[in-house]
Amino acid sequence: MSSLQEDQLARDLRQLASGQPFTPDLALIARQARQRRRRALVVRVTTAAGAAVLAAGGLLIAVHPTGGTPAATAAGRSDAPTGTSAGRSGAASAAPRAETVAYVTRQVAAALANVNDYILRTDSTQTGPDGNTATNWTDPRTSNDYEILNDPSGGGKSIAWLRTYLVNRVLTWKDTEADYSTHTWFVSVFHAAGPISGSTAGVTSTVMTPQQIKQWFDSGHLKVVGHQEIDGHDAIGLRRPWVQGYQELWVDSQTFLPLRQITADYANSKGPLDVELVDDETWLPRTTSLLNLVNNVDIPAGFQQVPPPQ
Amino acid sequence: MSTRDEEFPQFIRNRASLLHQSAYLLCGDWHLAHDLVQETLVKTYQHWTRVRQANSPDAYVQRILINEARGRWRRRARDMPVVRFPEEREPAAPDATDEITRRAGLLQALLALPLRQRATVILRYLEGMSERETAAVLGCSEGTVKSQSARALGTLRSFLDREESTL
């Protein structure tokens, strides 16, 4: 093909493709991106028991025995080992006692044995370019989750009720969301690509079960990174690699109930930090008002139902 | 306001139309092109940090678009229309519709190309990218771009030559 023909080809292509104007809908793009993120988090937490434990932003639980809760008695510390000190992070406070990964694993699993006795509140902060904050209340018995999301990057405030259940062994999620920026709401149902083979016990759980946390601890590459004070509690930190970053779980050194979970991922192997999720959690009594909040969909008055974003 | 909120709208204002045109030439359908671009922009928005840090954000986004098109081709392979060259055309007297007819034929010929060759032609001749830039988008060597381009142009030339002989 001669250069003249190539020039003609370029003109023809421009002419062919110039027929339709295109105006991107920024709000829709932001909304769809936010939905994708939430779905990815939900899928991550419910399908990969080990990896899910710390990855799911507002959907995972940990325990924050502020002021002392009944859960705090679940994990005794009578078998606390003595021995050499574990490593400490730079931000760690002084703590003379050290724990092995195996020891912490046992204690945390025991502390979470009574997970069904509580409603779990998670306050999540995601830093980085997609930053937002969310508060979730989760009922471990029903796997239902109620979320208030504040997304300053175009999404505004929304509230959502998230349901996780099985349909013919296929994990299914139902998301009822009300958007305060548009005063609309929608119901979106999506499911895993295929049925679960083997046992389905616990697969719909959106909270950290003792078995899941044990799997997470058993996944290897885990190390104790030290101690630091979190909201007045001395906490032991555990860390493992995560994608191009790391995950950390900080547990109360007295009760071994989780206090904070951190997921940090870098844009590439040389950084900078692309996203960081920090979840602070609290065990709450199963009051009637909290059970209603989590388990009953209550669309705000005046909101109009719309089709779910595709 | 975050960096993404400031930069992303500006970026897509400059890029969206060309992406839409590329998408149309990749798939030959305006509605599907719209979907492809929408999907591309959502992914661009989700991964804005990576996009803006890329050596060429334009190339990065173009690659998202082509990968998305490739994925849809795989998923919808059985549903995609089969486009064939006209084996024989009736001679037609030149008139005002010739240009439109010729371009429609060119689109058919373009859509008959394998996706990679089609993408090469679009990147080189619609987007005006160099062979090096095209290679960066397609994730291949400049030599591969040259060979893909040569094959694509050879196919299109045979079509255009046939068109000229029938007009």
Chai-1 contact restraints between the chains, C-beta under 6 A:
chainA,res_idxA,chainB,res_idxB,connection_type,confidence,min_distance_angstrom,max_distance_angstrom,comment,restraint_id
A,M1,B,L153,contact,1.0,0.0,6.0,A-B,restraint_1
A,M1,B,R157,contact,1.0,0.0,6.0,A-B,restraint_2
A,L9,B,Y125,contact,1.0,0.0,6.0,A-B,restraint_3
A,A10,B,Y125,contact,1.0,0.0,6.0,A-B,restraint_4
A,D12,B,R103,contact,1.0,0.0,6.0,A-B,restraint_5
A,D12,B,L106,contact,1.0,0.0,6.0,A-B,restraint_6
A,L13,B,Y125,contact,1.0,0.0,6.0,A-B,restraint_7
A,L13,B,L126,contact,1.0,0.0,6.0,A-B,restraint_8
A,L16,B,R103,contact,1.0,0.0,6.0,A-B,restraint_9
A,L16,B,L107,contact,1.0,0.0,6.0,A-B,restraint_10
A,A17,B,Q21,contact,1.0,0.0,6.0,A-B,restraint_11
A,A17,B,Y24,contact,1.0,0.0,6.0,A-B,restraint_12
A,A17,B,L25,contact,1.0,0.0,6.0,A-B,restraint_13
A,Q20,B,W30,contact,1.0,0.0,6.0,A-B,restraint_14
A,F22,B,A16,contact,1.0,0.0,6.0,A-B,restraint_15
A,F22,B,S17,contact,1.0,0.0,6.0,A-B,restraint_16
A,F22,B,H20,contact,1.0,0.0,6.0,A-B,restraint_17
A,P24,B,I12,contact,1.0,0.0,6.0,A-B,restraint_18
A,P24,B,A16,contact,1.0,0.0,6.0,A-B,restraint_19
A,P24,B,L41,contact,1.0,0.0,6.0,A-B,restraint_20
A,L26,B,P9,contact,1.0,0.0,6.0,A-B,restraint_21
A,I29,B,L41,contact,1.0,0.0,6.0,A-B,restraint_22
A,I29,B,V42,contact,1.0,0.0,6.0,A-B,restraint_23
A,I29,B,Y45,contact,1.0,0.0,6.0,A-B,restraint_24
A,Q32,B,V42,contact,1.0,0.0,6.0,A-B,restraint_25
A,A33,B,V42,contact,1.0,0.0,6.0,A-B,restraint_26
A,A33,B,Y45,contact,1.0,0.0,6.0,A-B,restraint_27
A,A33,B,Q46,contact,1.0,0.0,6.0,A-B,restraint_28
A,P129,B,S2,contact,1.0,0.0,6.0,A-B,restraint_29
A,P129,B,R4,contact,1.0,0.0,6.0,A-B,restraint_30
A,P129,B,W48,contact,1.0,0.0,6.0,A-B,restraint_31
A,P129,B,T49,contact,1.0,0.0,6.0,A-B,restraint_32
A,S153,B,S2,contact,1.0,0.0,6.0,A-B,restraint_33
A,S153,B,D5,contact,1.0,0.0,6.0,A-B,restraint_34
A,A267,B,T49,contact,1.0,0.0,6.0,A-B,restraint_35
A,A267,B,R50,contact,1.0,0.0,6.0,A-B,restraint_36
A,D274,B,T49,contact,1.0,0.0,6.0,A-B,restraint_37
